[in-house]
Amino acid sequence: MFVSVRRIVAFCALGMLVLAPAGAAFAQTSGKLVVFAAASLATALNAIQPIFVQAKGQAVAISYGSSGVLAKQIEQGAPADVFISADTKWIDYLQKKNLLAPGTRRDLLGNNLVLVEPAGGDTKLKIAPGFDLAALTGDGKIAVCTVASCPAGIYAKEAFTELGVWSAVEPKLAQASNVRDALALVARGEAKFGVVYATDAKAEPKVRVVDVFPADSHAPIVYPVAVVASSKNANAASFEAFLTSQAAVKILTRQGFKFLSKPSE
């Protein structure tokens, strides 16, 4: 199983690095508004996308991935119009390099971090200081996204460290390129547990939530959004604004996101 997980993670990482920029570049040459968004937003944004297209008459292409990978692609010149990150670190990174349009950044959404297992599981576990997740995992794996750069992975490491179990769980981690790939490892039964966002767990019927990580065990989960400075698409700001429209709020709230920005009328 360990070899299989490693191969899947390596393949996913390669695909994200190679395919996302190419798809985005094609979309922009086709006159589409290009959105780079954290993978955890896929379910909600896929539902919002056609509503925006119908309302504004503007075609939209969305490239999903780890926020860190997407931010690096923007830095390297990938033709994105709007960026939605799953943490403030990577949008801070782009802002410091003057790669965001001034005055367009705002904190949009919040989320929770949860421990999941395959839907058929029945683990009874309370996440608390010193909880013995490593022992419960046994010879299995704990799926997370990359703890060095992927926001959900960063939050997971912070939580494990704060709860005093990082050294025990670290050898058992299977690190995927983004949070949806980590979720997929659990859904397929290739990892015994996984650490993902509550919204991811809600989007995948093949997993169940074991417990929620205490909010004070990791930094607040914040999804900021901004228009990319190099964007030439006049509808970029409209798309950002549309994310707080009544239609978008309904979809995002149903998916489990918490709004940090005031919804528009």
N, C-alpha and C positions, 0 to 999 in steps of 0.2 A: 504493500500500500504506500509506503514511504516513497518508493521510486516513482510510482504513478503520480503522487501529489507534486513531487518536484518537477516532473515533466510538464504537468498541467500548468503549474505556476510559471515555469520558464516560457512556455508557449504563449500564455496570456500576456506576459510582460513584453515579449517580442512583438506580438500583434498590436498592443497598444502603442508602442513606440514607432512602429513602422506604418500602420494603417491609418491612425487618427489624423496625422497631418495631411496625408494624401487625400483622404475623404474631404477634409475641410477645404483644402485648396481647390478641389474640383467643384465643391459647393459654391465657393465664392465666384469662380469664373462663370458659373451658371447664373449669377445674379441673386443668389440666396443670402439671407442673413445667417451668419455662422455663429452658433453659440457653443462655447466650451463649458461643460458642466460636470460637476462631481458625479461619479457613477451612481451614487445613492439617490440622485434626483431622477433617474431614468423613468421610473414608472409614472411619476407625476408629470414630468415635462413631456413625455410622449402623449399624455392626454391633453395637456395644455396647447401643444404645438398646433394641431389642426384648428383649434378655436381661434388662436391668434391669426393664423393664415386666412381663415374665413373673414375675420373682422377687419384685418388690415390689408388683405390682398398681397401680402409679402411672403414669399416662400422662405422656409426656415430649415436649416440643416443643423443638427445637434451632434456634437462629438463628445462622448462620455469617457471618463477615465479618472485616474487618481489626480487629485488637485495639483500635486507636485509635478507630475508628468505634464499636465496641461499648461501649468504656469511656465515651465521650462520651454515648452513648445512656443508659447506666445513670445517669450524672451528671444527665441531663435528666429522669430519672424513669421510664425504660422498665422494665416489670415483669419483671425477670430474677431468678431464684432463685440461680443458680450462674454464675460467670464463669470461663472458662479462657482465659488470655492466652498469646500466643506470645512474650512477653518480660516482664521484670520492670518495665519502665518504666510500663506502663499499669496494672498492678495496684498499683504504688507510688502512682500518681496517685490511684486510688480510695481507697486506704488512708489517704492524707494528708487526704482529705476525709471520713473516717469513714463511708465507704459500703460497707465490708466488715464482715461479722460478726466480732467479735473472736475470735481463736484458731482461725479456720478456714482461714487462708491457709497453703499449703505448696507447695514446689516439687515438681512432679509428674514432668515429662518433660524429656528433652534431645533434640537433633536435630543434623543436619549441614547445611551450606549447599553446594549443588552448582550447577555450570553444566550446562545441558541444551541440546539441540538436537532438531529433529524426528527421529523414529526412523530415517528413511532416511539420515541424515547419517553421515559417517565422519571428522569432525574429529579430528585428533591434536593435543592441546594439553596442556601441563603448566602449571597455575596456579602462578605464582611471581612474585617481584618483577619489575615491568617487563614482564610478559607482554603481547603485542601483540594483545589481544582486539579493539581498535578496528579494526585493519587487517583482521583475519579477518572482521569483521562487514560490511565494505564499505558498500554502500548499504542494508543491512538494519538491523534493530532488535534491541536487547537488551531483552527483557521483564523487568520487575521490578515489584513492587508499590510503592506510593508511598513514596519514600525519606524523606519528612519525617515520616511517622507510622505506616506499616505495618511491623511488626517485620522481616519478611523483606527489605523494602526498606532499612530502617535497617542491618541486618547487611550487606547487599550494598554499601551506600555505605561502611561502615566497612572492608570488605575491599578494595574498589577503592582507597580512600584509602591504607590501610596498604601495599598492594602498589604504590603509585605510579602508578596508571593512571586515577584518577578523572577528571581533566580531559580525557583522551582519550575515555573511554567515555560521559561524561555527555550529550553531544549525541546519542548514539545510543540513549538509553533510551526505551522505551515504558512508561510508568508506569500500572499497572492498580490498581483499588481494593483488591484483595486478592491473595494469592499464588496462589490457584486460578485467578483470572482471568488472571494473568500466565502460568501454566502452560498455560492454554487457548490463548493467543496462539501459543505455541511448537507445541503439538499440532496446531493448524490450519495451521501453516506461515506465519503472519503475522508471526512474528519469527524471525530466524535463530538467536538464542540466548536463553536465559532464566536467571535466577538464582532458584532455588526451594529448598525443603527436600528432603533426600534422600527423605523419606517421600512427598512430592508426586510426585517422579519415579517412585517405585515404584508409585504408584497409577495412573499414566497410561502405558499401553503405546505411545502415539503419540510418546513422547519417549525419548531415551537420554541417559545421563549422560556428559558429556565429561570432567569431572574434579571433584574435591572441593576446596573452598576450605580452605586450612590453618586449623586451629582457632585458631591464634594471630593470624589476620588480622582477627578480629572478636570482639566480646564473646561469652561463652558463651551458647549458645541454650538458654533455660530457659522451660518452660511452667508458670507457677504457676496454682493453682486456689484459689478461695475462695467461700464462700457470701456472697451480697449481703445487706447489713444490713437492707434493707427487705423481705426475703423472709418470707412468712407460711406457706410450705409446710413442713410438718414433715419431709418427705422430702428436703429439700435436702442436709442433711448426709449422709443415706444415699446419695445419688447420688455425692457427692464420695468417700465411703468406697468405693463400689462400683468406682471407677476403679482401685483397687489390688487388686480381687478377682482370683482366679485366671483367671476367664473374661475379664475386661477386660485383664489383663496379657498373656494369650495373643494377643489381637487387636492390642493396641498394639505388642507386640514384633514380631509378624509384619509389621506395617506399617513397622517400622524405627525406632520410637521407643526411646529409652534411658530407663530408669526412674531417677529421682532420689529417689523416695519408696520406702520399703520396702513391698513387696507384702504384702497381708494374707493370712492363712492360709486 
